[in-house]
Amino acid sequence: MQRKATILLRASGIILSIYAISFFIFPELLGQLIGFTHHSPNTLVEVTAFYGGLELGIAIFLFWSAADKDRMPFALMMIFFVFMAAGIGRLIGIIRFGFEDPSQPIVTILEIGWSLVSLWMARNFK
């Protein structure tokens, strides 16, 4: 299980790093991806901070955790809590506001699925 956890944590870190760096460099990219059109300075700062900085911080934590088997279960649980909350939040948003294309339901399934795999790995980690 340790090898699978290492792969999951590193792959997750890579995905989140790419996501973060993209929004550091191009904060307006979020608007293009999801149809968000307001690009005030405050909006761009917020996107840079949360979609850039926060995602990069999570990625660094995952890489750091993947380097030590004692930290791995904690990182797996962090993935579970963070991405389950994101998936549930996205599902609530879909129920409240609907969606324009299949990307929102697909991402919801990915977030919840990823979090459940992480929970399973954390519970079975040896």
Secondary structure, 3 states (H helix, E strand, C coil): CHHHHHHHHHHHHHHHHHHHHHHHHCCCHHHHHHCCCCCCHHHHHHHHHHHHHHHHHHHHHHHHHHCCCCCHHHHHHHHHHHHHHHHHHHHHHHHHHCCCCCHHHHHHHHHHHHHHHHHHHHHCCC
